[in-house]
Amino acid sequence: VSTQSTGFGNKAGTSLFGNTTSTGTTSLFGSQPSTGGTSLFGNTQQQASTGLFGNTQQQQQQQQGGTLTDLNSLATVAQALSLPIICGDERDMLYAKFNQLQAYWGHGTVILNQSGNTFPITPESPFSRFKSVGYCRLPSTKNEDGLVGIFIGKPLEDVTKNQTQLVASLHSILGGKQEHVVCCDSVKSINNTTTEVVVYVLLRSPTGATQRIPATDLASVLTSTNIANQLKSQMFVTNVISKVAFTSSQLSLYLDKPPVGISPVLWEQAKQENPDPVKLIPVPLVGFKAISERLRLQKEQSEAHFARVELIGKEVEDIRAVQANTLSRLQQLKRKHSELTHRVLQVMVDVEVQKKAGFSLQPEEEQLRVQLESIQQELNAPNLFKGRLSEMLSLIRMQSLTEPGNKSSTQMDNAVLTSIHSHLSRQQEGISHLLDIIRDDLQHLDIIKQGLTEKVAS
C-alpha cells in the first residue's frame, strides 16, 4: 500500500481508497485457505508447488555446453552461421547451412563449436528474417479519464458471465466505500485465454458531485502488493496498466531506440514512411505468431465495425419510419391549418361586413371587385383554360374511337395517358377550387352591396 498522499485528502500512510490491508486470502464468496479455495471463476485449489494459474514452475531446460561468454558473443554465433569448426571437414558447411536455416527461421538451436556449445535462436534474434514493422493507432485517452486496463487470465465468455460479480469484487477489494463507484467501460478479448476489462472509479463528494480518479493513481493502487495479490488470487489478474496517452518524451524515447530484433535501418524507414505520425506509431512484427495475432485483431475489429454498421443501419431505418410518420402528421396538420385559415377568413369577412354596413364601397374594394370579374372572364373565355381542356378531351375521345387498323399508329402509351389524365385532374381541381372562391367572394360582395342598399334606403 502506498505511504504517500494521493491528492484526494488522504493522509500519509493510507492509500487512495483507505486501509485495504487483508489478514488472509479471501475469495469473492468467503474465506479460503492458503493452499486452495474458491475464486470468482470457480474452484481453483492450488498446491504449494503450483502457481496462481496452474503449474507455473517449469523445469529448466537441459544445460547447454559452453561458457556464458561464448553464448552471448554475437561474433561466435556469426562464425557458427558462416564457418563453424565442428568436424573439420566438408560436413562443417552442412552444419553452417543448417545453422543459417534455423537463424533465418528464428527458431532452433545452432551448434557453435566442437565442444557442443549451442545457442538458442528466437524470432527476436538479429539473424531472423521473418520480421517487419506495422502501425498501430496511438491512444488518445487522458489521465483525467481514469481508464485502467485489467488483464484477466480467463476467456471472454467467463469474464462476461461474471462481469457484475467482478465489479462488485473490485469495489470490495478497493475498500468498499460508498463514495467510490466502480464502473466497467469495456470488455475485450485479447486471446483465447486472456481478456482485458477497462474500468474507472468515480469519487462521489458529499455535495453530490462526481469526478473520476486519475488513471495513474488508480493503477498505482491496483498494483500495490496487497491489492495485487488479492486480484491475482480472486480474479486471475495478470497485469494492470493505465490507459493514458504517451507523453512527448515517452514517444521520443520509444521512437529513438529500435525494438529488440529490428534493425535500425528498418526502424528508421518505418518512421519515415509513417502515413500519419500524429495518430499512428510503428510497432514491430516479429515472427509468424505476431502476424497471426495481428490478423486476429484486425478480424475482430472488422467484425466490430460490421456490427456497428448494422446497428447504425437499424437506427437509420427507425429514423426513416419516424420521419414518414412525422411527414404524414405534418400533412394532416397542414390540411387542418388550411381549414382553420378558411374559417378565420370567413369570420373576418363577416366581421368586416358588419363593420362596413351602411358605408359606400371604398376604392380598394372596388378594385378587388374589378380583379375578380376579370379572373372570372378569363376562366370563361373560349380560347383559354376551358377551350384547351375541351380540345384535349376531344383528342382523347378521337383516339379511343380510332379504327383498329390505325390503332398502332395513333394509340398513346398508357403512361402518357395516365400522366395527361393526372395533369388534367389537377387542373380541373384547381379551377373548381378557384371557382368556389370566386363564388364565395361574389356572394360576399352581394351581401355587402345589399347591406349598402338597405342602409341607403333607410
N, C-alpha and C positions, 0 to 999 in steps of 0.2 A: 504494500500500500504506500502511496506517495506520502512523503513527510513535508511537502511544501504546500503553500497556499495555492488554491486552484483558481482564485479570481471570482468566486461566487459567494464570498462571505465566510468560507470555512477557515478555521484557524489551522495553524501548523500542527501536524500530527494526525490530521484526518484527511480522508480522500474527498473527492468531489461529491460522493453520494453518502458520506458519513462513514461510520465504523462498519466495515463489511467483513471483519475477521471471522473466520469459521473455526469451530473447535473440532471438526471432523469432516469426513467425506459424506455429503448428503446428496441424494438423488432428488429428482423432482417429485417423487412420490414417497418420500420418507428417508429415514436413516439407512445407511448400508455400511457393512464392514469394509475395512480397507482392502480385503482380498477379493471383493466382489460386490454385487448388488444390482439394483435396477436403475437404468438410466432413462432418458427421455424416449429412446427408441427401442426399449425392451431390455431383456436380461443380458447383461454384459459381464458376467463373472470372469474375473481375471486372476490368474495365479501370479505368484511373486516373480516368476521368470518371464512373464509376458508384458508387453507394452500396453498402452492405452487402447489401441485399436486392434488388438490381437497380438500375435507374436512378432514383436518389432526388433528383438535382439537376434540378429543373424550371425551365424558363424563366419569367421574371417575366411577369406579365400586362401587357397594354398599359397604358402610362402614362395615367392619367386626369387630366383638367384640373383646375384649381383649386389653391389653396394647401392646406397641411396643416391650417391653422386652419379653413378652410371645411369640410373633410372631417370633422373631429372636432367640429364645432359641432352640438349637438343642436337648437338653435333654427333653424339653417339647414335641417336636414333636416325639422323640423316645418313650416317655411314651404313647403318643396318638396312636402309632402304636403297642405297646406291651400290655399295661394295662391301657386303658383310664378309667376315672371315670366320667361317664356321667349319667347313670341311677341307678347305684348302685346295679345292679343285673346281671343275666346272659346275658342280652342284651349288656352289655359292651363288651363281647367277639365278638359279631356280629359286633359292631362298630369297634373293633380292626381289624377284618379281612377285613372289608370294607376299613378302612384306609390303611391297608397294600396293598390291591389290587390297590388302587389309587397311593400309593407311588411307588410300583413296576412298575406300568404302566407309571408313570411320568406325570400324568395329573389328575386334580381334586382338591378337597379341603378337607382336613382332619379336623375332629372335635376334638378340644383339650380337652375341659372340659365342666362342666355343664353350665357355663355361655354362652356357644355358641361361644366361641372363635374358629376361624378357621385359617388354614394356607394353602395358595395355593401351590400346588405341580407342579413343572415344570420338563421337562426332564433333566435339569442340577442338579436336586436335588441329594444329595448323596445316597438317598434311591432308586432311579430309577435303574432298571435292564437293560433296553434296551439302552445300550451304548457300544461302542467298540472303537478301535483305528485302523485307516488305515494309509496309507503312501501316500505322495504327493511328486512330484519332486521339488527339490529346484530350485529357479530361478537362472539363470546364467548371466543375463544382468548386465552390469556395469553402473556406474553413467555417464560415458562419452558417453554411447549410447543415453542418453537423452530421454528414453521412459517413458511416463507418461500415466497412465490409467485413462480415464474419464468415469464414470458410468452415463448413461443416463436412466431416467425412462421411456423408450419407448421400444416397441418391435423391434426386429432386422429388420423387413421389413420396418418400418417407418424410422429408422436410415439409412439404406442402401439407401433408396429412396432419402433422403435429405443429403447424405454424402457430396456432393460438396458444398451445401449451409452451411453445418455445419463447414467445414474447412474455408470457407470464413468468416463466422461469428466469429469464434475463432480468426482468424487473425485480424479482426476489433476490437474485444474486447481487444486484446493484444497491440493495438496501431496503427495497420495498417501501420507500417513502411515498406519501400521497402527492407531494408536489412534483414528483418525477413521473412522466408518462413515456413509456417505450412504444415507439411506432415502427412498423415494418414498411419500408419504402418499396422494395422489390425482392424477388427471389429468382435466381438464375442458376441454371446448371452449368458447372464448369467442365465436368466429365462424368463418366458413369458412376463414379464413387465420391464426387465432391460437389457441393452446392454452395453458392455464395448468397448470403442473406444480407441485404443492405438495411440498416436500421438507423434511427436517430432518436434522441431523447429530448423531450420538451420539459423545460423548467417552468413551473407554474408559480407565479408570485401571489402573495396574499390578496392583491388587488384584482386578481383575475387575469392579468396579462401573462402571456406565454412567450418564451423565446427558446430557441434551440441551443443546446450545449455545443460549443465548438467541437469539430471533429477530432482535433488533436487532443483535447482534454478527455473526450470520451474514449478514444483509442488508448490513451495513457492509462486510464483506469482499467480498461478491459485487459490490458497486457500486464498489469501488476501481478506479482507472483501468486497471491492468494486467489484472486478472481480468475486468473488464467487457469489455475489448477481446477477450480470448480467448473469452468467452462469445458475443459477437456474431459473431466470425469462424468459430467452430466449431459453435455450437449455435443460431445465429439468434435469440439472446435479445434482446428488445426492451425489457424492463422487469423490474425486480426489486423486490418490495415485501415487507415483513414483515407477517405475518398476526397482528396484535396488536389487541386491542380498544381503542376510544377511551378516553382518559382524560376525566375530568370537564371539565377546562379545554379540551381539544380539542373535545369535544362542544358545550360552551357557545359556543366561538368559531365553530363551524360553524353553529349554530342562530341566533346573533345577527345574522349577516350574510347577507342573501338572496343566492342564487346569481345569476350573470350572466343577465340577461334575465327574471328573475322579480320581479314587483312585490312590495314589502314587505307590501302588504295580503294578497295571495295566500299569501305565505310565512307570515305570522302566522296566517292562517286554517288553513293546513295543520298548524302546530304545535299549535293549539288542538284540532283535530279528530283528532289522532293517536289511534288506537284503543288503542295500548299504548305509551306513551312509554318504558317500561323496555326493551322488546325491539325496537321499530320506530323508524325515523328517516325523516323526509321527504326525498325526492330529487326534483330537477327532471326533468320530461319535456318536452324541447324538440324540436318538430318531429315529423314522421311517422317519421323514422328511429329516434328514441328509443322511440316506441311500438312499432314493428316489432321492435326489439331486445328490448324487454321482453316482448312476446308470444312471441318465440322462446325466451327464457329460461324463461318460465312453461311453455311446451310441453315443453321439455326436463326441467324439474323434475317436471312431471306424469308424463312417461314414466318418470322415475327412481322416482317414488312407485309407479306401477303395477308396475314391475319388482320393487320391494321387496315390494309386497303379494303378488305371485305367488310370490316366494321364501318369504315367511312362510307362505303357503298350503301350499306343498310341505312346509315344515318341520312344519306342523301335521298334515298327512296322515301324515308319517313318525312323528310322536309318537303319533298315534292308532293306527297299526299296532303300534307298540311297546307301547302301553297294552293293546291287545287281546291281544297275546302274553303280556303280564305278567298280565292277568286270567286267561287260560287256565292259565298256570303256577300262579297263586295257587289256582285251584280244584283243580288236581291236588295241590298241597301240602296244601290243607285236607282232601281225602279221605285222603291219606296220614297226616296228623296224626290224623284220626279213627280210622283203623285202628290206628295206634300207640297211641292212647289206650285203645282197647278191649283191645289186647294187654296194656298195662300194668295195666289194671283186672283182667284175668284173672289176671295174675301176682300182683297184690295180693291177690286173692281166695284163690288157692292158698296164699300165704304166711300169710294170716290164718287159713285153715283149719288149717294146720299149727300155728300158734301157739295157737289156741283148742281144739285137740284135747284131749279129756278134761275140759273145763270146761263148766259149765252155761250155758244161754243168758242173756245179760245183758239188762237192761231195754231197752236201745236196740235190740238185735237182735229182741227180742220185739215191740217197737213197729213196727219195719220189716216184720216178717212180717205183722202185722195190716194195715198200709197196703197191702202188695202183694195181700193177699187181697181187700181192699175194691176195689182197682182192677180185679182180675180179675172180681169180681161185677158191677161197673158195665159192663164191656165185654160181659159175657154177659147183661145184663138185656134183656128183650124190648122195652122202651119207650125204650131209649136208642140207642146207636150202631147196633147190629145191626138193631134194629127200623126205624130211619129209613132205613137203607140198603136194607132189604128193601122198604119202601114205595116208595122212589124207583125201584128196579129194576122193581117191579110196574107202576108208572105208565109207564115206558118201554116195557115189553112190551105193555101195553094200547094205547099209541099206535101201535106197529108193527102191531098186529092190528086196528086200526080199519077200518071199511068204507071202500071207495074214495069213496063219495059224501060222507062226512063228513070225509074226509082234509084238505080245505082248512080246516076249522074247528078241527081238533084237532092237526094236524101242527105241530110246533115248528120254529123256524128252525134251520138247520144250525149256525150259530154258537153258538146257545144250547145245542144238544145237545153240541157239542164242548166248550163250557165246563163243562157238567154232567159230561160224561164225564171231563174232566181233573180236576175237583174230586173226583169220586168215586175216581178212581185214586189221587190224592194221599192221600185219607182212608184208602183201603184199604192203601196202602203204610205209612202212619203206624201204622195199627192192627196190621198184620203185624209191623212193627218193634217195637212196644210188646209184642206177644205174645211175640216171640222173647226180649226182655229179661226178661219175667216168667218164661218157661220156664227161662231160664238161671238166674235168681235162685232159682227153686223147686228146680232141681237142686242149686244150691249149698247151699240150706237143707237139702235131703235129705242131702247129703254131711255137712254139719255135724251134723245130727241122728243120722246113722248113726255118725259118729265119737264123738259123745257117748254113744250107746247102747253101743258097744263098750267105751268107757272105763269106763262104769258097770259093765258086765258083768265086766270084768277086775278 
